[in-house]
C-alpha cells in the first residue's frame, strides 16, 4: 500500500490479495472457511469487498494462505486498517436496507476514482441527475419503492455529486450517452430541458466529456455500467460496476474489464465527437425549454 491510499483502494488491495493467494493454493472458499472456523458467507463477503476484515482476522488468514513475508503482511495489515478509517455517508442509518452491497462499493470507487469511463443507454448517471429528474425517473418504480426509499435514493444522487465537487482534484470523466437519452422526456419536457442544462454546466467546468452514440451505431450493451480507474489507467487499477433491471454487480477480473473497454472504445470512436455532442445537448435543451415556455405542450413520451 502506498501512503495516502484511500479506503476503497485499500479494501480492494486486501481482498484481491486474499483471493489471489487462495486461488494460488488451490483452495475453495469453503475450505478456507472451515480452516479458519468462519462461516462461508464471511469469506465470500470479504473477497467480494462487501465487508472489511479486522487485523486480528487478517494475520492468521494470511498465514494459512501462505503469505508470511513480514513486509508483505505488514503492508496488508496497514491496508486493512486504512480500509476502516472512516464512516462514509452511505453507511448512515438513513440508508440502511436501501442500498445493495455493490452500490456501496460503487459509491466508494466513484468518490475516489482518478478517471471514469461510463456508458448509459437510458438515462443520465446518478451523480449528474438533478433532484427533479431523479424523482420523475424513480416514480416509475413506485410499485417497487416506497416514498421514503425514493426520497433516500434522490438524496444519494445529491450526496454523490457533492463528494465529487468537493474533491481537491476531480476525476476525468468520459461519458457515452445513447442518443435516446436526449429524446426521452419521461413525459415532462421541461424537466429534461433543465437536466440537459445542468449537464452542460458540468461540461463547462472541464471535468466531464460526453459523446453521444447515434441511433445508427449498433449498441450491444445491456444496462448501464461505470468503469473506474483507481490510479493509473490500466487494468490492474480498474474496477467496474454494472447494473440492469434485475441485478447489479462489481467486476474486476481482467477478461471482463478488457471486454467492456473494447466495446466502450468501439462505440466511443463511432459516436459524435465532443463538440457536436455538446451542440446536440444545447440544441435539445433549448428546444425543450422553449416548448415549456410556449402555449402548447409536447405530448407525454
C-alpha positions as CSV (number, residue, x, y, z in Angstrom):
1,X,0.0,0.0,0.0
2,X,1.2,3.5,-0.9
3,X,0.9,6.1,1.8
4,X,-2.3,8.0,1.5
5,X,-4.2,5.3,-0.3
6,X,-8.0,5.8,0.2
7,X,-10.3,3.3,2.0
8,X,-11.8,1.9,-1.3
9,X,-8.3,1.4,-2.7
10,X,-7.1,-0.2,0.5
11,X,-10.0,-2.6,0.8
12,X,-9.7,-3.6,-2.8
13,X,-5.9,-4.4,-2.3
14,X,-6.7,-6.6,0.7
15,X,-9.5,-8.6,-0.9
16,X,-7.6,-9.2,-4.1
17,X,-4.5,-10.3,-2.2
18,X,-6.7,-12.8,-0.3
19,X,-8.5,-14.0,-3.4
20,X,-5.2,-14.4,-5.4
21,X,-3.5,-16.3,-2.5
22,X,-6.4,-18.6,-2.0
23,X,-6.6,-19.4,-5.8
24,X,-2.8,-19.9,-6.0
25,X,-3.0,-22.6,-3.2
26,X,-6.0,-24.2,-5.0
27,X,-8.3,-23.7,-2.1
28,X,-12.1,-23.1,-2.3
29,X,-13.8,-20.5,-0.2
30,X,-15.5,-23.4,1.7
31,X,-12.1,-24.9,2.6
32,X,-10.8,-21.6,3.9
33,X,-14.0,-21.0,5.9
34,X,-13.6,-24.5,7.5
35,X,-9.9,-24.0,8.3
36,X,-10.5,-20.6,9.9
37,X,-13.7,-21.7,11.6
38,X,-15.7,-19.0,9.9
39,X,-18.9,-19.1,8.0
40,X,-18.7,-19.4,4.3
41,X,-20.6,-16.2,3.9
42,X,-17.9,-14.3,5.8
43,X,-15.2,-15.5,3.4
44,X,-17.4,-14.6,0.4
45,X,-18.2,-11.1,1.7
46,X,-14.5,-10.4,2.5
47,X,-13.5,-11.5,-1.0
48,X,-16.3,-9.6,-2.7
49,X,-15.4,-6.4,-0.8
50,X,-18.8,-6.2,1.0
51,X,-17.1,-6.1,4.4
52,X,-13.7,-5.2,5.7
53,X,-11.5,-7.7,7.6
54,X,-10.1,-7.0,11.0
55,X,-6.4,-7.0,11.6
56,X,-6.8,-9.9,14.1
57,X,-8.6,-12.0,11.5
58,X,-6.3,-11.0,8.7
59,X,-3.0,-12.2,10.2
60,X,-4.0,-15.8,10.7
61,X,-5.7,-15.9,7.3
62,X,-2.6,-14.7,5.5
63,X,-0.6,-17.3,7.3
64,X,-3.0,-20.0,6.3
65,X,-2.8,-18.8,2.7
66,X,1.0,-18.9,2.7
67,X,1.6,-15.1,2.9
68,X,4.3,-15.0,5.6
69,X,6.8,-12.4,4.4
70,X,6.8,-9.8,7.2
71,X,6.9,-6.8,4.9
72,X,4.0,-8.1,2.8
73,X,2.0,-8.9,5.9
74,X,2.6,-5.5,7.4
75,X,1.6,-3.9,4.2
76,X,-1.7,-5.7,4.0
77,X,-2.4,-5.1,7.7
78,X,-1.9,-1.4,7.2
79,X,-4.3,-1.6,4.2
80,X,-6.9,-3.3,6.3
81,X,-6.5,-0.6,8.9
82,X,-6.8,2.1,6.2
83,X,-10.0,0.5,4.8
84,X,-11.7,1.1,8.1
85,X,-10.5,4.6,8.7
86,X,-13.8,6.4,8.5
87,X,-17.5,6.0,8.1
88,X,-18.9,7.2,4.8
89,X,-22.2,8.9,4.1
90,X,-23.7,5.7,2.6
91,X,-23.0,4.0,6.0
92,X,-25.5,6.3,7.7
93,X,-28.6,4.5,9.2
94,X,-30.7,6.8,6.9
95,X,-29.7,4.4,4.0
96,X,-29.9,1.1,5.9
97,X,-31.5,-1.6,3.8
98,X,-31.9,0.8,0.8
99,X,-28.5,0.2,-0.9
100,X,-27.1,-3.1,-2.3
101,X,-23.6,-4.1,-1.2
102,X,-22.5,-3.5,-4.8
103,X,-23.9,0.1,-4.7
104,X,-21.9,0.9,-1.6
105,X,-18.7,-0.3,-3.3
106,X,-19.8,1.6,-6.4
107,X,-20.1,4.9,-4.5
108,X,-16.7,4.4,-2.8
109,X,-15.0,3.8,-6.2
110,X,-16.8,6.7,-7.8
111,X,-15.7,9.0,-4.9
112,X,-12.1,8.0,-5.2
113,X,-11.6,7.3,-8.9
114,X,-8.9,9.2,-10.8
115,X,-10.8,8.8,-14.0
116,X,-14.0,7.1,-15.3
117,X,-15.4,5.5,-18.4
118,X,-19.2,5.4,-18.3
119,X,-21.9,4.1,-20.6
120,X,-25.6,5.0,-20.2
121,X,-28.2,3.8,-22.6
122,X,-31.4,5.0,-21.0
123,X,-30.8,7.9,-18.6
124,X,-28.0,10.0,-17.0
125,X,-25.6,8.8,-14.4
126,X,-26.9,9.4,-10.9
127,X,-24.3,12.0,-9.9
128,X,-25.4,14.1,-12.9
129,X,-29.1,13.9,-12.2
130,X,-31.0,16.9,-10.9
131,X,-33.3,16.1,-8.0
132,X,-36.4,16.7,-10.1
133,X,-35.2,14.5,-12.9
134,X,-34.3,11.8,-10.4
135,X,-37.8,12.0,-8.8
136,X,-39.6,11.7,-12.2
137,X,-37.3,8.7,-13.1
138,X,-37.8,6.9,-9.7
139,X,-41.6,7.5,-9.7
140,X,-41.7,4.9,-12.5
141,X,-40.7,2.4,-9.8
142,X,-43.4,3.4,-7.4
143,X,-44.8,-0.2,-7.3
144,X,-41.4,-1.4,-6.0
145,X,-40.2,1.5,-3.9
146,X,-41.8,3.4,-1.0
147,X,-41.8,7.2,-1.0
148,X,-39.2,7.0,1.8
149,X,-37.0,4.8,-0.4
150,X,-37.5,7.2,-3.4
151,X,-36.5,10.2,-1.2
152,X,-33.4,8.4,0.1
153,X,-32.3,7.4,-3.4
154,X,-32.7,11.0,-4.6
155,X,-30.5,12.1,-1.7
156,X,-27.8,9.6,-2.7
157,X,-27.5,11.3,-6.1
158,X,-27.1,14.7,-4.4
159,X,-24.5,13.3,-2.0
160,X,-22.5,11.7,-4.8
161,X,-22.4,14.9,-6.7
162,X,-21.3,16.9,-3.7
163,X,-18.5,14.4,-3.0
164,X,-17.1,14.8,-6.5
165,X,-17.5,18.6,-6.4
166,X,-15.7,18.9,-3.1
167,X,-12.7,16.8,-4.2
168,X,-9.4,18.6,-4.4
169,X,-8.8,17.0,-7.8
170,X,-11.9,16.0,-9.7
171,X,-11.9,12.8,-11.8
172,X,-11.5,12.9,-15.5
173,X,-14.9,11.6,-16.7
174,X,-15.7,10.3,-20.2
175,X,-19.4,9.6,-20.6
176,X,-21.0,7.7,-23.5
177,X,-24.7,8.5,-23.8
178,X,-27.0,6.8,-26.2
179,X,-28.9,9.3,-28.4
180,X,-32.2,8.1,-26.9
181,X,-31.3,9.7,-23.6
182,X,-31.6,13.1,-25.2
183,X,-35.0,12.2,-26.6
184,X,-36.7,10.5,-23.6
185,X,-38.7,13.3,-21.8
186,X,-40.4,11.0,-19.3
187,X,-43.5,12.9,-20.1
188,X,-42.1,16.3,-18.8
189,X,-40.0,18.1,-21.5
190,X,-39.1,21.0,-19.1
191,X,-37.5,18.5,-16.6
192,X,-35.3,17.0,-19.3
193,X,-34.5,20.5,-20.6
194,X,-33.3,21.6,-17.2
195,X,-31.4,18.3,-16.8
196,X,-29.6,18.9,-20.0
197,X,-28.8,22.5,-19.0
198,X,-27.3,21.1,-15.7
199,X,-25.2,18.6,-17.7
200,X,-23.9,21.5,-19.9
201,X,-22.8,23.3,-16.7
202,X,-20.6,20.3,-15.7
203,X,-19.1,20.0,-19.2
204,X,-18.2,23.7,-19.0
205,X,-16.4,23.0,-15.6
206,X,-14.0,20.9,-17.6
207,X,-14.0,17.5,-15.9
208,X,-16.8,15.9,-17.9
209,X,-16.5,14.9,-21.6
210,X,-19.6,13.5,-23.4
211,X,-20.0,11.8,-26.7
212,X,-23.5,10.9,-28.0
213,X,-23.8,7.5,-29.7
214,X,-26.2,8.0,-32.7
215,X,-29.1,5.6,-33.5
216,X,-27.0,4.5,-36.5
217,X,-24.5,2.8,-34.2
218,X,-25.3,-0.7,-33.1
219,X,-25.4,-0.9,-29.4
220,X,-25.0,-4.3,-27.9
221,X,-24.7,-3.1,-24.3
222,X,-27.3,-4.2,-21.8
223,X,-28.0,-1.8,-19.0
224,X,-25.5,0.8,-17.8
225,X,-22.0,0.5,-16.5
226,X,-19.3,2.5,-14.9
227,X,-15.6,1.7,-15.1
228,X,-13.3,3.4,-12.6
229,X,-9.5,3.8,-12.6
230,X,-8.1,4.0,-9.1
231,X,-4.8,5.4,-10.1
232,X,-3.1,4.9,-13.4
233,X,-5.3,3.9,-16.4
234,X,-4.5,0.2,-16.7
235,X,-6.5,-2.9,-15.8
236,X,-4.6,-3.5,-12.6
237,X,-6.1,-0.3,-11.2
238,X,-9.6,-0.7,-12.8
239,X,-12.9,-1.9,-11.4
240,X,-16.4,-1.9,-13.0
241,X,-19.9,-1.5,-11.7
242,X,-22.7,-2.9,-13.9
243,X,-26.5,-2.8,-13.5
244,X,-29.6,-3.8,-15.3
245,X,-33.2,-4.3,-14.4
246,X,-32.6,-7.4,-12.4
247,X,-29.1,-7.2,-10.8
248,X,-26.1,-5.1,-10.1
249,X,-22.5,-6.3,-9.5
250,X,-18.9,-5.3,-9.1
251,X,-16.5,-6.7,-11.7
252,X,-12.7,-6.6,-11.5
253,X,-11.4,-9.6,-13.5
254,X,-9.1,-8.6,-16.3
255,X,-11.0,-10.5,-19.0
256,X,-14.4,-8.9,-18.3
257,X,-12.8,-5.5,-17.9
258,X,-11.0,-5.8,-21.2
259,X,-14.2,-6.9,-23.0
260,X,-16.1,-3.8,-21.7
261,X,-13.2,-1.5,-22.6
262,X,-13.1,-2.8,-26.1
263,X,-16.8,-2.3,-26.5
264,X,-16.7,1.1,-25.0
265,X,-13.8,2.2,-27.3
266,X,-15.6,0.9,-30.3
267,X,-18.8,2.9,-29.6
268,X,-16.8,6.0,-28.4
269,X,-15.0,6.3,-31.7
270,X,-18.2,5.6,-33.7
271,X,-20.1,8.4,-31.9
272,X,-20.4,12.1,-32.5
273,X,-17.3,14.0,-31.3
274,X,-17.3,16.1,-28.1
275,X,-18.1,19.4,-29.9
276,X,-21.0,18.0,-31.9
277,X,-22.4,16.1,-28.9
278,X,-22.3,19.3,-26.8
279,X,-24.1,21.2,-29.6
280,X,-26.8,18.4,-29.7
281,X,-27.3,18.8,-25.9
282,X,-27.5,22.5,-26.1
283,X,-30.0,22.4,-29.0
284,X,-32.2,19.8,-27.3
285,X,-32.2,21.8,-24.0
286,X,-33.2,25.0,-25.9
287,X,-35.9,23.1,-27.8
288,X,-37.4,21.5,-24.7
289,X,-37.3,24.7,-22.6
290,X,-38.9,26.7,-25.5
291,X,-41.7,24.1,-25.7
292,X,-42.3,24.5,-21.9
293,X,-42.5,28.3,-22.3
294,X,-44.8,28.2,-25.3
295,X,-48.6,28.0,-25.0
296,X,-48.6,24.4,-26.3
297,X,-47.0,21.5,-24.6
298,X,-45.2,18.5,-26.0
299,X,-47.2,15.3,-25.6
300,X,-46.1,12.9,-23.0
301,X,-43.4,10.4,-24.1
